[in-house]
Amino acid sequence: PSHSMTPPDILDYSLGELIGEGSTGLVWSASHQGKDGFAVKAFKGLAINRQLLSDALVRIYNGPQHPGIAKICDFDMASPQAYVTTELLAEEVRLANGQTLLRTNSMESLCGNVESGKAWAIAILIADAMAFLHRNHIRHCNLKPSNVLFENMEPTRPQLVDFTQGMLGGIEQIEPI
């Protein structure tokens, strides 16, 4: 991601570093009323079906929590700048030049570096999280290593993020089996 972009204005949030960029929006580190540790995904205008996404977020937010789904802290699909806030799953990395930047702890960095026993455990936890979404009639439609994050690079607790892809036009008709 390019780090020169100006973050959008989102009420009660102070957006910091741009930490991710996808087809549906940009992800920023953020603090909320002085408390750090949040990731805010600001959606691009017409890239999403706001009503479908809002319905899915309400179901996950109000329903039972699953340890394999990143915790949703807040969302607003009605304001001009639609967004969803989750806990920040990233760590500060110090570069050779002394600067620090936030790096999300995604499965991409684990690929090829995990023993098979741990890899199977991770796969089973991810499958369980996907099954949970499907039981709640939510399709992820964008499962890939960069959308599986870990807290403190602890590979025993994978968490799915970014299930907005399933809310894109045309895809929302897919019924999970």
One Martini backbone bead per residue (centre of mass of N, CA, C, O) as a GRO file, in nm:
protein
  177
    1PRO     BB    1   0.097   0.035   0.018
    2SER     BB    2   0.039   0.360   0.013
    3HIS     BB    3   0.142   0.627   0.254
    4SER     BB    4  -0.001   0.911   0.122
    5MET     BB    5  -0.277   0.880   0.207
    6THR     BB    6  -0.580   1.009   0.298
    7PRO     BB    7  -0.778   0.978   0.545
    8PRO     BB    8  -1.077   0.941   0.640
    9ASP     BB    9  -1.366   1.060   0.791
   10ILE     BB   10  -1.436   0.927   1.123
   11LEU     BB   11  -1.624   0.914   1.374
   12ASP     BB   12  -1.423   0.886   1.667
   13TYR     BB   13  -1.170   0.860   1.471
   14SER     BB   14  -0.815   0.788   1.445
   15LEU     BB   15  -0.624   0.774   1.167
   16GLY     BB   16  -0.338   0.625   1.047
   17GLU     BB   17  -0.216   0.367   0.903
   18LEU     BB   18  -0.174   0.210   0.608
   19ILE     BB   19  -0.234  -0.164   0.592
   20GLY     BB   20  -0.456  -0.189   0.351
   21GLU     BB   21  -0.561  -0.325   0.018
   22GLY     BB   22  -0.862  -0.352  -0.174
   23SER     BB   23  -1.143  -0.380  -0.371
   24THR     BB   24  -1.336  -0.247  -0.123
   25GLY     BB   25  -1.076  -0.115   0.035
   26LEU     BB   26  -0.937   0.042   0.325
   27VAL     BB   27  -0.679  -0.005   0.579
   28TRP     BB   28  -0.663   0.123   0.915
   29SER     BB   29  -0.525   0.243   1.169
   30ALA     BB   30  -0.670   0.297   1.509
   31SER     BB   31  -0.846   0.525   1.717
   32HIS     BB   32  -1.083   0.537   2.003
   33GLN     BB   33  -1.104   0.771   2.210
   34GLY     BB   34  -0.774   0.699   2.272
   35LYS     BB   35  -0.795   0.399   2.176
   36ASP     BB   36  -0.613   0.146   2.077
   37GLY     BB   37  -0.638  -0.136   1.839
   38PHE     BB   38  -0.749  -0.064   1.544
   39ALA     BB   39  -0.938  -0.157   1.248
   40VAL     BB   40  -1.021   0.028   0.949
   41LYS     BB   41  -1.268  -0.018   0.701
   42ALA     BB   42  -1.289   0.165   0.405
   43PHE     BB   43  -1.522   0.200   0.172
   44LYS     BB   44  -1.597   0.187  -0.146
   45GLY     BB   45  -1.858   0.303  -0.275
   46LEU     BB   46  -1.971   0.063  -0.515
   47ALA     BB   47  -1.830  -0.219  -0.410
   48ILE     BB   48  -2.099  -0.256  -0.236
   49ASN     BB   49  -2.357  -0.415  -0.052
   50ARG     BB   50  -2.480  -0.260   0.213
   51GLN     BB   51  -2.723  -0.430   0.306
   52LEU     BB   52  -2.593  -0.708   0.313
   53LEU     BB   53  -2.355  -0.632   0.495
   54SER     BB   54  -2.519  -0.529   0.733
   55ASP     BB   55  -2.667  -0.792   0.794
   56ALA     BB   56  -2.412  -0.960   0.849
   57LEU     BB   57  -2.291  -0.782   1.075
   58VAL     BB   58  -2.528  -0.806   1.269
   59ARG     BB   59  -2.512  -1.114   1.306
   60ILE     BB   60  -2.219  -1.116   1.418
   61TYR     BB   61  -2.243  -0.899   1.643
   62ASN     BB   62  -2.509  -1.040   1.792
   63GLY     BB   63  -2.389  -1.299   1.799
   64PRO     BB   64  -2.198  -1.544   1.840
   65GLN     BB   65  -1.881  -1.592   1.905
   66HIS     BB   66  -1.576  -1.655   1.719
   67PRO     BB   67  -1.237  -1.736   1.736
   68GLY     BB   68  -1.214  -1.727   1.393
   69ILE     BB   69  -1.331  -1.429   1.422
   70ALA     BB   70  -1.297  -1.122   1.393
   71LYS     BB   71  -1.369  -0.869   1.593
   72ILE     BB   72  -1.644  -0.668   1.598
   73CYS     BB   73  -1.680  -0.327   1.706
   74ASP     BB   74  -1.777  -0.167   1.438
   75PHE     BB   75  -2.040  -0.001   1.229
   76ASP     BB   76  -2.118   0.181   0.904
   77MET     BB   77  -2.347   0.185   0.620
   78ALA     BB   78  -2.502   0.481   0.614
   79SER     BB   79  -2.279   0.647   0.573
   80PRO     BB   80  -2.085   0.785   0.336
   81GLN     BB   81  -1.861   0.632   0.517
   82ALA     BB   82  -1.812   0.323   0.507
   83TYR     BB   83  -1.759   0.090   0.793
   84VAL     BB   84  -1.521  -0.130   0.969
   85THR     BB   85  -1.439  -0.259   1.298
   86THR     BB   86  -1.146  -0.404   1.434
   87GLU     BB   87  -0.914  -0.565   1.559
   88LEU     BB   88  -0.573  -0.536   1.578
   89LEU     BB   89  -0.360  -0.749   1.359
   90ALA     BB   90  -0.057  -0.626   1.456
   91GLU     BB   91   0.288  -0.511   1.412
   92GLU     BB   92   0.573  -0.363   1.501
   93VAL     BB   93   0.828  -0.256   1.270
   94ARG     BB   94   1.174  -0.223   1.243
   95LEU     BB   95   1.371  -0.054   1.048
   96ALA     BB   96   1.688   0.018   0.943
   97ASN     BB   97   1.613   0.345   0.948
   98GLY     BB   98   1.409   0.348   1.225
   99GLN     BB   99   1.150   0.293   1.128
  100THR     BB  100   0.801   0.236   1.170
  101LEU     BB  101   0.569  -0.039   1.108
  102LEU     BB  102   0.280  -0.196   1.016
  103ARG     BB  103   0.213  -0.554   1.041
  104THR     BB  104   0.035  -0.791   0.931
  105ASN     BB  105  -0.066  -1.117   1.058
  106SER     BB  106  -0.040  -1.329   0.813
  107MET     BB  107  -0.038  -1.629   0.636
  108GLU     BB  108   0.173  -1.552   0.427
  109SER     BB  109   0.424  -1.564   0.635
  110LEU     BB  110   0.375  -1.884   0.693
  111CYS     BB  111   0.423  -1.991   0.430
  112GLY     BB  112   0.648  -2.263   0.457
  113ASN     BB  113   0.681  -2.219   0.808
  114VAL     BB  114   0.515  -2.489   0.884
  115GLU     BB  115   0.436  -2.743   1.044
  116SER     BB  116   0.213  -2.991   0.980
  117GLY     BB  117   0.060  -2.999   1.251
  118LYS     BB  118  -0.006  -2.692   1.252
  119ALA     BB  119  -0.141  -2.674   0.976
  120TRP     BB  120  -0.382  -2.855   1.047
  121ALA     BB  121  -0.487  -2.687   1.281
  122ILE     BB  122  -0.542  -2.434   1.115
  123ALA     BB  123  -0.736  -2.562   0.905
  124ILE     BB  124  -0.952  -2.646   1.111
  125LEU     BB  125  -1.012  -2.360   1.224
  126ILE     BB  126  -1.099  -2.239   0.953
  127ALA     BB  127  -1.327  -2.439   0.891
  128ASP     BB  128  -1.492  -2.367   1.143
  129ALA     BB  129  -1.536  -2.068   1.069
  130MET     BB  130  -1.679  -2.124   0.799
  131ALA     BB  131  -1.912  -2.289   0.918
  132PHE     BB  132  -2.021  -2.060   1.091
  133LEU     BB  133  -2.092  -1.871   0.862
  134HIS     BB  134  -2.285  -2.067   0.713
  135ARG     BB  135  -2.487  -2.100   0.950
  136ASN     BB  136  -2.522  -1.764   0.912
  137HIS     BB  137  -2.544  -1.696   0.603
  138ILE     BB  138  -2.226  -1.652   0.532
  139ARG     BB  139  -2.016  -1.546   0.276
  140HIS     BB  140  -1.693  -1.499   0.199
  141CYS     BB  141  -1.538  -1.530  -0.101
  142ASN     BB  142  -1.212  -1.460   0.030
  143LEU     BB  143  -1.017  -1.701   0.074
  144LYS     BB  144  -0.693  -1.610   0.201
  145PRO     BB  145  -0.398  -1.552   0.349
  146SER     BB  146  -0.459  -1.231   0.390
  147ASN     BB  147  -0.751  -1.327   0.553
  148VAL     BB  148  -0.546  -1.451   0.773
  149LEU     BB  149  -0.510  -1.383   1.111
  150PHE     BB  150  -0.280  -1.305   1.383
  151GLU     BB  151  -0.207  -1.305   1.711
  152ASN     BB  152   0.110  -1.242   1.765
  153MET     BB  153   0.191  -1.473   1.565
  154GLU     BB  154  -0.020  -1.695   1.662
  155PRO     BB  155  -0.094  -2.001   1.502
  156THR     BB  156  -0.343  -2.094   1.703
  157ARG     BB  157  -0.520  -1.811   1.604
  158PRO     BB  158  -0.709  -1.788   1.361
  159GLN     BB  159  -0.848  -1.504   1.165
  160LEU     BB  160  -1.112  -1.386   1.001
  161VAL     BB  161  -1.133  -1.162   0.723
  162ASP     BB  162  -1.309  -1.014   0.484
  163PHE     BB  163  -1.647  -1.080   0.409
  164THR     BB  164  -1.727  -0.873   0.163
  165GLN     BB  165  -1.711  -1.027  -0.108
  166GLY     BB  166  -2.002  -1.164  -0.071
  167MET     BB  167  -2.136  -0.856  -0.135
  168LEU     BB  168  -2.109  -0.860  -0.421
  169GLY     BB  169  -2.215  -0.842  -0.715
  170GLY     BB  170  -2.372  -1.165  -0.782
  171ILE     BB  171  -2.263  -1.339  -0.529
  172GLU     BB  172  -2.513  -1.343  -0.320
  173GLN     BB  173  -2.647  -1.617  -0.445
  174ILE     BB  174  -2.470  -1.792  -0.291
  175GLU     BB  175  -2.503  -2.108  -0.143
  176PRO     BB  176  -2.430  -2.273   0.116
  177ILE     BB  177  -2.389  -2.626   0.178
   0.00000   0.00000   0.00000
